[in-house]
């Protein structure tokens, strides 16, 4: 078995790539974003206002819809055309004969809607995009007796149904209802750009890169504003000839996460999840029929950043996840550990709980399951959007958890790292072990300066350094083994006079106590570490000391420094085993999973 370690970055300090799809194309600098309007929206004394929106490369389709609107509502009808850029679409010329609101492209469909209504709207607003084929009769039917936001029942060019957006899993991307068309169905929102609503319902549309989310959020907000609902309506043949791609960025994820408390259209419905959408990894869902696990035995998938195969076998994440999985199994759970290449699986619809042990990689939640996030390292890499996309979030740093909760608006619960007392215990101590009565450090160079090791060397400590990369860094007589098995690490921790520990700066600031600290204490050892925010609040034991300076380190490493006796260390080790074991952490996670499962699925 490889050395018990965790790698911070990929090869040569480069973050691993290839796990998130491409990002959205950059918006050209001369494209205008319109987020709303000034003051109250004017209500015009006109029966209908028709917005004809078009992507910037489909200007040739605008005359068709303008003609249909004027045929439906009269030659003097209030018809307005707006062009928007999406996915860096090419730009067509502006025909002066058409009723353009402005002859400049807008930033996405949301900006086009806002620019189109800013001058005021008639008693009924109708939105129709050039990607849709609809005749005058259909437009009249869509605008008739509108008391709430309404989406026309749509077919795609392939004959598939698009009947609006239904929320079948709170907090997940809505499902575009593909069942046989049914007029007047209640929706979360529209997801096709062929919509009508009364003027009193009109609100600003969000400016997001994903068209479906723009339409869903806009119409859902309009219904809420008007204290009504969103409905579908069969208005005759309506065909969507072009379906846009999807781009789910941070703002889209946050929008969808905000629907977590909305009631599901199908309470308790099961779903299967599609592949992650670019660039932030949210996954579309489809209703599915399956027998959800009953009873207390749930199926867990624990996601870690370590790569598959020998390259990842020595990562600390692997040991951490393995010991956590064993603890969950002792509680009667079924557990599999998914490394980087299996973060998304074809059969993950059968998982009851997805637990992301957050290290290097951001992992998309699985909307077919309960989703728990446990941030154990590299907190600076965790965005607020990521926190908001999970059902429950935990962090091994209490200080960071408090700051992240205040910043993100979601509760991040402190859950410290842990140890496995079956591996790390005082019984491993050996007076004949090569590390007995030495100062010991176990870990790699991490490709960076480790001051605690450098200071111990300069102080002339009786040091032994185990791990890769130290050959040209410390004197040869201080070198231990380039790799240790877990059992050998446990024996070294129990036998050493002092074990050295350090933290990455972001972890120390956030109060993330290294799992090495728990392992040493559980082994009945003594550990000297660098300062960590709030450490004394979570681990106030005499076998743990903080060296905040080189002088303090010299004092603590001196052979004559008094440390607790072996019997006192054994008592402390017993306390650590009881309070900070993986079994204790597994119980917290299981309780959270069961509570969220009840909330989501009943």
C-alpha positions, 0 to 999 in steps of 0.5 A: 500500500502506498504512503498515506497522503493526499495530493493537492494538485495534478501533475506539476501543480496543474489542476486535473482537467476533463471533468467539466464540459466546456464553458459558455462562449464569451459575450461580444463586448458590443452586445447589450444586457438589459436586466429590467426597466426604470420605475413601474412598467407602463400599462398601455391601452392596447389589447395585445403587445407581441414580442417577436424575438430572434437569435441574431442569425435567424433574422430572415424568419422575423417577417413570417411571425410579424405577418402572423401577428398582424393577421391575428390582431390587425395591421396596426397591432403593437408588434415588436422585434428584438434580436439577441445573441446566444452561443456566439451566434452570427449576426444578420442584417436589420431589415429597416421594414421590420419593427425593431425595438433597437437595431443592436443585438441583446445578450440572450433571450432575457435581455430581449424580453426586458428590452421589448417590454420596457416601453410598456405592454398592452393588456395581454403580452405575447412572446413568440420566437423565430424558432417556433412555427405558429399561425395567426389562429394559434396566436389568437388562441394563445392571447384569448382569456389570459388570466395567468402565464400560459405556454402553448403546447408545442411539438418539436420537428421530430414530433416530441412533446414540449408542454412546459417545465415541471419540477419533479425533484426540488432543487434539480433542473426542471423536466421539460414535460414530454407526455402527450399534450394536455391543455391547462396542465399546471406548470412550474413555468414555461420552457418554450418561447411561445407564451402569453400573460396578462400585463399585470403579471409582467416582471423582468426576465433573468439574464441567464445563458440557458434559455429554458431556465430564463423562460421557466424562471420568468414565467414562474415569477410572473405567476407568483407576482400575479398570485396565480399559476402557469398553465399550458394550452393547446392552441393548434399546431405549434412546432419548435423547429430549432431547440437551443443547446443548454449552458448551465452556469453558476447563476443558473445553478443558483436559480434552480437551487432556489426552487428547492422549497417549491412543491414537486409536480409529482410528490415522491417521484423518482427520476433518472439523471442525464449527463452534466451540462456545461459548464457547471455540471448540473444534470437534467432529470427525467421521471422514472419508475423504480422501487425506491429502497425501503427500510433503513438500508440505503445505497450510498455512493461516496465520490472522491477526487482520487483517480482510478488505478495505481495512480490514485491508490496512495491518495489520502482520499482513498483511505478516508473514503474506505474507512468512512464506507466501512463505518457506514456499512457497520450501520447497515448501509450499502456503500460504493466508493466512486473515484474521479472517472466514476463521478457520473455513472449510467446506473447512478439512478439506483443510488439513494445517497450521493456523498461528495467528499470534497477535495480537489474536484467539484462533483455534480450532484445526482438529482436521483438521490439525496446529495450530501457535500462534505468539504474536507480540504481545499476550501478556497476551491469551493464556490457558494454555488456549489454549496447551494446545489446540495441538499446538505453541506458539511465542512471539516473547518468550523470557522470556514463553515460559519463564514460560508453559511453567512456568505452563501445563505445556506447552512454549512454544518461543521463536521471534523475529519476523523480517524479509524481506531481499529488502525490507529490505537496505542497498542501499536506502540513499539519500543524497537520501532525505528521511529521510537523516541524520534521526531517523525514526519510522514508525508510528501514534499507536496512540491512546496516548502513545508516550514515545519520540516525545514525548521525541525531540520535547522533546529537539529531535531532527531528527525525521521522523515517518511515519504516521497520527494525528500531525498534532495531536501533533507540530510540523508541521515534523516530520511526514513522510508519513501512509502509506508503502509497504513499499519506502518504509519500507525506504528510510527505515530504510536512509537514516535516521541513527537509527530509533526503536522502542518496545514495548507494556509486556506485550511488553517484559516478555515479551521480544517484540522488535518486527519493526521492530528486525529490519527496521532492522538488516537494512536496514543501519540503526541502531535505538534502542529502549526496554528489552526483557527479555532483548534483549541475549541475542538481539540483541547488535549495535552498531547496536542501542542501548537508551535506558532514560532520557531522558538516554540517549536524548539521548546516542544521538540526538546527531548526533555519536554514533559508530555503526558505519560503512556497511561494518560495518552491512552485515556486521551486516545480512548476519548478521541476514538469515541468522539472523532471516529469515522463511526461517529461521523457516519452516524451524523451523515446517516441521520442527515441522509434520512432526514433529507430523504424524508423531505424529498421523497416522503 
